[in-house]
Each structure stands twice: as structure tokens, then as C-alpha cells.
Amino acid sequence: MKKHNFSAGPAILPASVLQKASEAVIDLNGIGLSILEISHRSKEFIAVLDRSVELVKSLYQVPDDYAVLFLSGGASTQFFMSAMNLLDDSGKAAYVDTGSWSSKAIKEAKQFGTVEVIASSKDKNYTYIPTGYAVPQDATYLHLTSNNTIFGTQFRTFPKTTVPIVCDMSSDVFSRQIDINQFGMIYAGAQKNMGPAGTTLVIIRKDLLGKVNRTIPSMLQYQIHIDQDSCYNTPPVYPIYVSMLTMEWIEEMGGLPVMEAQNKLKAEKMYQAIDSNPLFEGTVRPEDRSWMNATFILKDGSLESLFLKECDAAGISGLKGHRSVGGFRASIYNAMPLESIGVLTDLMDSFAQKHG
């Protein structure tokens, strides 16, 4: 039975990427060695790393005054690493709180300087994206979380401000077109749209560095990783390789304009099914709904286990909502085919016919 993987992450990857990645585990490009056993200093891996950086720069049109890094530790490490490198007692950082991940980022940043939470949607359980707030012009940076996997919200547009924006894009990286010049820094764990868990993409404007008045451990200094081309320590070789394959797939598919169009179409199909079904309802303000994570509930909660049982029988996997909010979450990342969304929406329709 074909599986339809709606998992929030680690998430679905393109079939062609999985095929190439599996072949490289046995033999990388015919060299007689596995990608898992080559040196990170070898010419083969340096070529992978160089190609990965090239793809990031091409997909996002990254100018030369930015650095592209592949680090480890996930986005959770970037919660404190970004503040450690950019914020000290001489300044303050502005944060918009839109869910669990931004709340964790706020907690970590407070260890390194003054943090001002300028807007929050906590009052309505993070079911909307705040608007109408002012960004303090004396802020060192503004921190945003572009997409919220748990609650299913997403920034449609980003604030127009001269304050550098630091943005956690873990769950919608490479899913749509952005103007990189709007941001001082972007970071993203790979395991949604870019690759497997294990590497973290960082894109940072170089002139933001070297301004804090603290000693930073070498492993946590962006500048050291820039100077060493992401190889200050042994980088996560295999996750970088699979990320390279995934970015090549995005490029082959037509790049971010095509990804954006397809993701919009998939999201519209998913939300139309939720809104038109008498048994289900969405949990997020319509204008703030995520194109990556559609969250919804059954109006009659007693039917939840039965619906999940029918999903399992149909090969639909990973639909159960995050443990902190319950309900359902259909994660429809780049590699999710429209066909799989159709399987889910058809099941929702038939479930309503039987139990409505």
C-alpha cells in the first residue's frame, strides 16, 4: 500500500532524492566509497559542500555580502547562537511571539541581552499572526518565526523595517519566493523542506558580526564557521549531501516560483476540504493559515480515534496533531504530491457521509 506521509518532520522527501541518497550510501558517484565514510576534507565532499552553497545562493538570489553556512544542532541551537553573536547589554532585541518555537527563542535570547516582546498571539492560543505592532528603531534585530508547525500559522508578508530581521524559517524554507535583502539572518533546520535532520542552514549578512562585547566559544562563533567554510569541525556530511540533492530537485522542478505555485494550490485544496466539510473545522484565522501545516479538528471529538483508524487503513500517516494542541495536522511540504492530498480529502468526505 502506498503511504501518504503528512508528518510534520522529519518530513517527506522526493522519491528521486531518496533513490540517489540510498545509492550514495553504498557508492558515491562511482568512487568505491560510501558517502558515510568519506573524509569531510576530501575533494568529493568539498564538491558537495560547494554545490550546496551554490544552490542556496541561486535559489534565494543571495548577494555576496551574505555568508551561507551548514551547521549542526538544529534550529534550537540557533535560538541562543543568534542572540549570542548579535545581542549584548548595549542593545535590545525585538521578538514577535507566534508559538512554541518563538517562545523558546525568546527564553534563550534573554540570557544575552534585553529582549522586548513587541507582539504575541498567545492570547488566542497562537491561532493568528499579530499585526499593527511597531518595531523599535533602536532594536539590534527583529526576530520572527515565519511558519509555526504546531499551530499552523504563517507570515504571508514580512514587516517593512530598517531593523535587521532574524527569521527562523525551519518549516517553510525553500517553499516560496522571498527577498533575501529583507533579512539580516535566516536559519532553518533541514528536516522539513531541505533534507533530513542533522544539518541547519544559516544565511547571515556578514556586517552584523563582530559587534558584541563578549567572548564567544569557537564552536558558537559564526565568523569562525564562515572563515572555515562550515568545516571548523566535522560537518554533518550525509544530511548536507541529501540537502544538496533536494535543492537540485527544487531547481529541476522549476525553482521557487514553481514550488510556491504548487504549495499554494495544495494548501487551497486542503483548506477548501476542511471548510466545506460539516464535521471538520480549521483552527487558524483564514488569512494566517500556513501553506505547510494545515491544522484542524473534528467538531465531535469522540470521532477522532475512528477517523485516525480510517486514515491508517488508507495509508495516511502522520496526521495526528502535536501533543500540545491535539486535533489533526496535515503537513504538506514541497515533496507532498497533490495526489496524496486528494486521498486525504476524499477520506474526509466519505467520513462525513458516514458520520455526519
ABEGO torsion letter per residue (X at the ends): XBBBBABAOBBBBBAAAAAAAAAAAABBGGAGBBAAABBAABAAAAAAAAAAAAAAAAAAGBBAABBBBBBBGEAAAAAAAAAAAABBAABBBBBBBAEAAAAAAAAAAAAAEBBBBABBAAAAGGABBBBGBBBBAABABBBBBABBAAAGBBBABBBBBABBBBBBAAAABGABBBBAAABABBBBBAAAAAEBBGBBBBBBBAAABGABABBBBAAABAAAAAAAGGAABBBBAAAAAAAAAAAAAAAAAGEAAAAAAAAAAAAAAAAAAAAABAABBBABBAAABBAABBBBBBABAAAAAAAAAAAAAAGBBGABBBAAAEEBBBBBBAABBAAAAAAAAAAAAAAAAAAX
